[in-house]
C-alpha cells in the first residue's frame, strides 16, 4: 500500500492560521518549510522517498501510514499537538484539537479557538490575558499583574479579584470537546501566574521560533528555505503589539 492520505480540512498549523483550505499534505509542506528543509532533505531524514513526500504534499496520497506521519513529525520537529492534529486529520477529518485556543498579541489582542475568535469580555480579563501572553513562557509577577490591572492603585480586595480573573481566564482557555493533549491554562507560580501553553499557541512564540530557524539557515545554501521561514514569521504580525490594549499594558517593558 502506497503512502497516501485522505484530504481533510486544516485546523491551522499555528496561531495565524493563514490557509483555510489545508489538507494533511499542505500542512506537512508548511511544517517542512518552517523547518527550513527541502523535500529531498526531509524525505531522506524521515526514511521515505522524495516521491512519496512529494505525493503527500501535493494531495495525491489518500491515506498516509501512521509510521510515515510519525517519522515526518520527528524530522520536522513537530509538537505533540501538531502531530496529534495530523494523525486525527488523516483518520477522520478535522483533528480533535481543532478547538484548542491560541492567543494573538502581534496586533490587536485576539483569543481564537481553532480559527474562530472567542469574545473576551471585560477590560480586566483582556489586560490579564494580554500580560500573560506577553510574558510567556515566563511568569508574570503578582506585582506586575496588580500594576497592569489597576494602574491608578489597587483596591484592598485585589488579591481575591486577581484570583477571580485567573479563574475566568482558565475557563476561557479550557477544553472544548474531546482533546488529545492538555489545553493551555494559567498556573500559579511562587511569584505570580504563568500561561502554560506550547510556544506555538502564542503568535509571539511562533514568531520567535520561525525567526530562530531562519537565523540558523543564515549560512546555509538553501536561501529559499530561509526566505520561507522569514515569510511565515512576518505573517504572524497584524499590527503593533497589543494594538488595542490599555496604555498601561502597551507601555510594559516586554511590549
C-alpha positions as a LaTeX table, in Angstrom:
\begin{tabular}{lrrr}
\hline
Residue & $x$ (\AA) & $y$ (\AA) & $z$ (\AA) \\
\hline
Unk1 & 0.00 & 0.00 & 0.00 \\
Unk2 & 1.46 & 3.35 & $-1.00$ \\
Unk3 & 1.87 & 6.33 & 1.31 \\
Unk4 & $-1.40$ & 8.12 & 0.82 \\
Unk5 & $-3.86$ & 10.28 & 2.71 \\
Unk6 & $-7.43$ & 11.45 & 2.79 \\
Unk7 & $-7.80$ & 15.15 & 2.05 \\
Unk8 & $-9.30$ & 16.92 & 5.04 \\
Unk9 & $-9.55$ & 20.34 & 6.47 \\
Unk10 & $-6.65$ & 22.04 & 8.20 \\
Unk11 & $-7.26$ & 23.32 & 11.73 \\
Unk12 & $-4.23$ & 25.64 & 11.39 \\
Unk13 & $-0.58$ & 24.95 & 11.87 \\
Unk14 & $-0.16$ & 27.78 & 14.36 \\
Unk15 & $-1.90$ & 30.85 & 15.76 \\
Unk16 & $-2.01$ & 32.70 & 12.48 \\
Unk17 & $-3.97$ & 30.03 & 10.59 \\
Unk18 & $-3.34$ & 31.54 & 7.16 \\
Unk19 & $-4.51$ & 28.67 & 4.95 \\
Unk20 & $-8.07$ & 27.56 & 5.50 \\
Unk21 & $-8.12$ & 25.15 & 2.52 \\
Unk22 & $-5.41$ & 22.98 & 4.05 \\
Unk23 & $-5.02$ & 19.21 & 3.80 \\
Unk24 & $-2.61$ & 16.87 & 5.53 \\
Unk25 & $-0.22$ & 17.41 & 2.62 \\
Unk26 & $-0.49$ & 21.18 & 2.72 \\
Unk27 & 0.18 & 21.21 & 6.45 \\
Unk28 & 3.22 & 18.95 & 6.08 \\
Unk29 & 4.55 & 21.25 & 3.37 \\
Unk30 & 4.09 & 24.23 & 5.68 \\
Unk31 & 5.86 & 22.45 & 8.55 \\
Unk32 & 8.70 & 21.43 & 6.24 \\
Unk33 & 9.23 & 24.98 & 5.09 \\
Unk34 & 9.06 & 26.17 & 8.66 \\
Unk35 & 11.84 & 23.70 & 9.49 \\
Unk36 & 13.90 & 25.06 & 6.59 \\
Unk37 & 14.21 & 21.70 & 4.80 \\
Unk38 & 13.95 & 20.82 & 1.12 \\
Unk39 & 11.75 & 17.89 & 0.10 \\
Unk40 & 14.85 & 15.80 & $-0.57$ \\
Unk41 & 16.38 & 16.53 & 2.85 \\
Unk42 & 13.11 & 15.99 & 4.77 \\
Unk43 & 12.36 & 12.72 & 2.96 \\
Unk44 & 15.88 & 11.39 & 3.50 \\
Unk45 & 15.84 & 12.15 & 7.22 \\
Unk46 & 12.36 & 10.63 & 7.62 \\
Unk47 & 13.39 & 7.47 & 5.77 \\
Unk48 & 10.91 & 7.79 & 2.91 \\
Unk49 & 11.33 & 8.51 & $-0.77$ \\
Unk50 & 11.23 & 12.04 & $-2.11$ \\
Unk51 & 8.46 & 10.93 & $-4.45$ \\
Unk52 & 6.35 & 9.70 & $-1.51$ \\
Unk53 & 6.76 & 13.03 & 0.29 \\
Unk54 & 6.00 & 14.94 & $-2.90$ \\
Unk55 & 2.82 & 12.90 & $-3.42$ \\
Unk56 & 1.70 & 13.56 & 0.16 \\
Unk57 & 2.33 & 17.30 & $-0.10$ \\
Unk58 & 0.51 & 17.54 & $-3.42$ \\
Unk59 & $-2.54$ & 15.72 & $-2.09$ \\
Unk60 & $-2.07$ & 12.69 & $-4.31$ \\
Unk61 & $-1.76$ & 10.37 & $-1.35$ \\
Unk62 & $-5.07$ & 9.25 & 0.11 \\
Unk63 & $-4.19$ & 7.63 & 3.42 \\
Unk64 & $-0.68$ & 8.15 & 4.82 \\
Unk65 & 0.55 & 5.49 & 7.18 \\
Unk66 & 0.84 & 6.37 & 10.84 \\
Unk67 & 4.55 & 5.49 & 10.96 \\
Unk68 & 5.17 & 7.76 & 7.96 \\
Unk69 & 3.50 & 10.71 & 9.70 \\
Unk70 & 5.39 & 9.99 & 12.91 \\
Unk71 & 8.70 & 9.84 & 11.04 \\
Unk72 & 7.96 & 13.15 & 9.34 \\
Unk73 & 6.89 & 14.66 & 12.66 \\
Unk74 & 10.22 & 13.75 & 14.20 \\
Unk75 & 12.15 & 15.10 & 11.24 \\
Unk76 & 10.18 & 18.37 & 11.15 \\
Unk77 & 10.26 & 18.73 & 14.95 \\
Unk78 & 6.51 & 18.96 & 15.32 \\
Unk79 & 4.99 & 19.50 & 18.73 \\
Unk80 & 2.80 & 16.78 & 20.24 \\
Unk81 & $-0.23$ & 18.91 & 19.41 \\
Unk82 & 0.75 & 19.25 & 15.75 \\
Unk83 & 1.36 & 15.51 & 15.39 \\
Unk84 & $-1.95$ & 14.72 & 17.08 \\
Unk85 & $-3.67$ & 17.04 & 14.62 \\
Unk86 & $-2.08$ & 15.32 & 11.64 \\
Unk87 & $-2.99$ & 11.84 & 12.88 \\
Unk88 & $-6.56$ & 12.83 & 13.65 \\
Unk89 & $-6.88$ & 14.62 & 10.31 \\
Unk90 & $-5.67$ & 11.56 & 8.41 \\
Unk91 & $-8.08$ & 9.29 & 10.30 \\
Unk92 & $-11.37$ & 11.10 & 10.50 \\
Unk93 & $-11.21$ & 14.63 & 9.14 \\
Unk94 & $-10.92$ & 17.66 & 11.43 \\
Unk95 & $-8.50$ & 16.89 & 14.24 \\
Unk96 & $-9.75$ & 16.64 & 17.77 \\
Unk97 & $-7.76$ & 19.65 & 18.91 \\
Unk98 & $-9.29$ & 21.98 & 16.32 \\
Unk99 & $-10.90$ & 23.83 & 19.23 \\
Unk100 & $-7.69$ & 24.42 & 21.16 \\
Unk101 & $-7.17$ & 28.12 & 21.89 \\
Unk102 & $-4.42$ & 30.43 & 20.68 \\
Unk103 & $-3.56$ & 33.92 & 21.93 \\
Unk104 & $-2.55$ & 36.55 & 19.40 \\
Unk105 & $-0.81$ & 39.73 & 20.58 \\
Unk106 & 1.18 & 40.79 & 17.49 \\
Unk107 & $-1.58$ & 43.25 & 16.65 \\
Unk108 & $-4.90$ & 43.60 & 18.49 \\
Unk109 & $-5.43$ & 41.08 & 21.28 \\
Unk110 & $-7.34$ & 38.07 & 19.93 \\
Unk111 & $-8.23$ & 34.75 & 21.51 \\
Unk112 & $-9.03$ & 32.05 & 18.97 \\
Unk113 & $-10.41$ & 28.56 & 19.36 \\
Unk114 & $-9.24$ & 26.94 & 16.17 \\
Unk115 & $-9.95$ & 29.64 & 13.59 \\
Unk116 & $-12.98$ & 31.04 & 15.42 \\
Unk117 & $-12.49$ & 34.18 & 17.55 \\
Unk118 & $-13.59$ & 33.90 & 21.18 \\
Unk119 & $-15.06$ & 37.03 & 22.80 \\
Unk120 & $-13.07$ & 38.22 & 25.79 \\
Unk121 & $-15.48$ & 40.32 & 27.81 \\
Unk122 & $-14.27$ & 42.94 & 30.23 \\
Unk123 & $-11.12$ & 45.09 & 30.24 \\
Unk124 & $-9.62$ & 43.38 & 33.30 \\
Unk125 & $-9.67$ & 39.94 & 31.71 \\
Unk126 & $-8.22$ & 41.34 & 28.48 \\
Unk127 & $-5.40$ & 43.02 & 30.42 \\
Unk128 & $-4.61$ & 39.80 & 32.27 \\
Unk129 & $-4.57$ & 37.63 & 29.16 \\
Unk130 & $-2.51$ & 40.21 & 27.27 \\
Unk131 & 0.09 & 40.37 & 30.04 \\
Unk132 & 0.35 & 36.59 & 30.41 \\
Unk133 & 0.77 & 36.14 & 26.64 \\
Unk134 & 3.30 & 38.95 & 26.51 \\
Unk135 & 5.40 & 37.36 & 29.28 \\
Unk136 & 5.01 & 33.78 & 28.01 \\
Unk137 & 6.72 & 31.44 & 28.70 \\
Unk138 & 7.92 & 33.36 & 31.77 \\
Unk139 & 5.51 & 34.09 & 34.64 \\
Unk140 & 4.01 & 37.49 & 35.37 \\
Unk141 & 4.66 & 38.52 & 38.95 \\
Unk142 & 1.86 & 39.39 & 41.33 \\
Unk143 & 3.09 & 42.99 & 41.33 \\
Unk144 & 3.11 & 43.17 & 37.52 \\
Unk145 & $-0.43$ & 41.86 & 37.38 \\
Unk146 & $-1.57$ & 44.32 & 40.04 \\
Unk147 & 0.07 & 47.27 & 38.25 \\
Unk148 & $-1.49$ & 46.33 & 34.90 \\
Unk149 & $-4.98$ & 45.68 & 36.25 \\
Unk150 & $-5.07$ & 48.78 & 38.44 \\
Unk151 & $-2.69$ & 51.44 & 37.06 \\
Unk152 & $-4.07$ & 54.05 & 39.48 \\
Unk153 & $-3.71$ & 51.82 & 42.54 \\
Unk154 & $-5.35$ & 48.53 & 43.57 \\
Unk155 & $-8.32$ & 48.10 & 45.89 \\
Unk156 & $-7.85$ & 46.29 & 49.20 \\
Unk157 & $-9.53$ & 43.20 & 47.78 \\
Unk158 & $-7.13$ & 42.95 & 44.81 \\
Unk159 & $-5.66$ & 39.52 & 45.75 \\
Unk160 & $-9.08$ & 37.88 & 45.65 \\
Unk161 & $-10.00$ & 39.81 & 42.50 \\
Unk162 & $-6.86$ & 38.57 & 40.74 \\
Unk163 & $-7.85$ & 35.03 & 41.66 \\
Unk164 & $-11.30$ & 35.67 & 40.17 \\
Unk165 & $-9.85$ & 36.92 & 36.87 \\
Unk166 & $-7.43$ & 33.99 & 36.72 \\
Unk167 & $-10.37$ & 31.61 & 37.17 \\
Unk168 & $-12.20$ & 33.35 & 34.31 \\
Unk169 & $-9.11$ & 33.08 & 32.11 \\
Unk170 & $-8.85$ & 29.36 & 32.83 \\
Unk171 & $-12.46$ & 28.86 & 31.79 \\
Unk172 & $-11.86$ & 30.69 & 28.51 \\
Unk173 & $-8.78$ & 28.60 & 27.78 \\
Unk174 & $-10.33$ & 25.35 & 28.96 \\
Unk175 & $-11.09$ & 22.31 & 26.79 \\
Unk176 & $-13.98$ & 22.34 & 24.36 \\
Unk177 & $-14.93$ & 18.77 & 23.49 \\
Unk178 & $-12.57$ & 15.77 & 23.15 \\
Unk179 & $-8.87$ & 16.51 & 23.10 \\
Unk180 & $-5.65$ & 14.56 & 22.72 \\
Unk181 & $-3.42$ & 16.85 & 24.76 \\
Unk182 & $-3.75$ & 19.23 & 27.67 \\
Unk183 & $-5.10$ & 22.64 & 26.64 \\
Unk184 & $-3.42$ & 25.93 & 27.60 \\
Unk185 & $-4.17$ & 27.16 & 31.10 \\
Unk186 & $-2.98$ & 29.59 & 33.76 \\
Unk187 & $-0.89$ & 28.14 & 36.58 \\
Unk188 & 0.20 & 29.58 & 39.91 \\
Unk189 & 3.91 & 30.16 & 40.47 \\
Unk190 & 5.84 & 31.21 & 43.60 \\
Unk191 & 5.87 & 34.81 & 42.34 \\
Unk192 & 2.65 & 35.14 & 40.35 \\
Unk193 & 0.95 & 33.39 & 37.44 \\
Unk194 & 2.14 & 31.87 & 34.17 \\
Unk195 & 0.42 & 30.98 & 30.92 \\
Unk196 & 1.11 & 27.28 & 30.46 \\
Unk197 & 0.98 & 26.59 & 26.75 \\
Unk198 & 3.22 & 25.38 & 23.94 \\
Unk199 & 5.05 & 28.23 & 22.22 \\
Unk200 & 3.04 & 27.82 & 19.01 \\
Unk201 & $-0.16$ & 28.66 & 20.92 \\
Unk202 & 1.03 & 32.29 & 21.22 \\
Unk203 & 1.85 & 34.14 & 18.00 \\
Unk204 & 4.86 & 35.80 & 19.63 \\
Unk205 & 6.32 & 32.39 & 20.49 \\
Unk206 & 5.69 & 31.12 & 16.97 \\
Unk207 & 7.35 & 34.22 & 15.51 \\
Unk208 & 10.42 & 33.73 & 17.71 \\
Unk209 & 10.72 & 30.08 & 16.65 \\
Unk210 & 10.45 & 30.91 & 12.95 \\
Unk211 & 12.98 & 33.72 & 13.26 \\
Unk212 & 15.40 & 31.44 & 15.11 \\
Unk213 & 15.11 & 28.84 & 12.36 \\
Unk214 & 15.78 & 31.48 & 9.73 \\
Unk215 & 18.88 & 32.61 & 11.62 \\
Unk216 & 20.18 & 29.04 & 11.68 \\
Unk217 & 19.85 & 29.00 & 7.89 \\
Unk218 & 21.92 & 32.18 & 7.52 \\
Unk219 & 24.98 & 30.32 & 6.27 \\
Unk220 & 23.06 & 27.56 & 4.51 \\
Unk221 & 22.94 & 27.30 & 0.74 \\
Unk222 & 19.13 & 26.86 & 0.72 \\
Unk223 & 18.14 & 30.51 & 0.59 \\
Unk224 & 14.61 & 29.54 & $-0.43$ \\
Unk225 & 14.08 & 27.78 & 2.89 \\
Unk226 & 15.34 & 30.79 & 4.84 \\
Unk227 & 13.07 & 33.09 & 2.85 \\
Unk228 & 10.11 & 30.77 & 3.56 \\
Unk229 & 10.81 & 30.86 & 7.31 \\
Unk230 & 11.08 & 34.64 & 7.33 \\
Unk231 & 7.89 & 34.94 & 5.29 \\
Unk232 & 5.99 & 32.74 & 7.75 \\
Unk233 & 7.38 & 34.78 & 10.64 \\
Unk234 & 6.25 & 38.03 & 9.06 \\
Unk235 & 2.73 & 36.64 & 8.62 \\
Unk236 & 2.41 & 36.43 & 12.40 \\
Unk237 & 2.22 & 40.23 & 12.55 \\
Unk238 & $-1.14$ & 42.00 & 12.20 \\
Unk239 & $-0.08$ & 45.38 & 13.59 \\
Unk240 & 1.70 & 46.91 & 16.62 \\
Unk241 & 2.00 & 44.70 & 19.70 \\
Unk242 & $-1.31$ & 44.70 & 21.63 \\
Unk243 & $-2.55$ & 47.49 & 19.39 \\
Unk244 & $-5.94$ & 47.77 & 21.12 \\
Unk245 & $-4.74$ & 47.27 & 24.71 \\
Unk246 & $-4.78$ & 49.79 & 27.53 \\
Unk247 & $-1.82$ & 52.21 & 27.57 \\
Unk248 & $-0.50$ & 50.64 & 30.79 \\
Unk249 & $-0.10$ & 47.29 & 29.06 \\
Unk250 & 1.34 & 48.75 & 25.85 \\
Unk251 & 3.96 & 50.57 & 27.95 \\
Unk252 & 5.08 & 47.36 & 29.68 \\
Unk253 & 8.83 & 46.81 & 29.04 \\
Unk254 & 8.13 & 43.43 & 27.39 \\
Unk255 & 5.84 & 45.11 & 24.86 \\
\hline
\end{tabular}
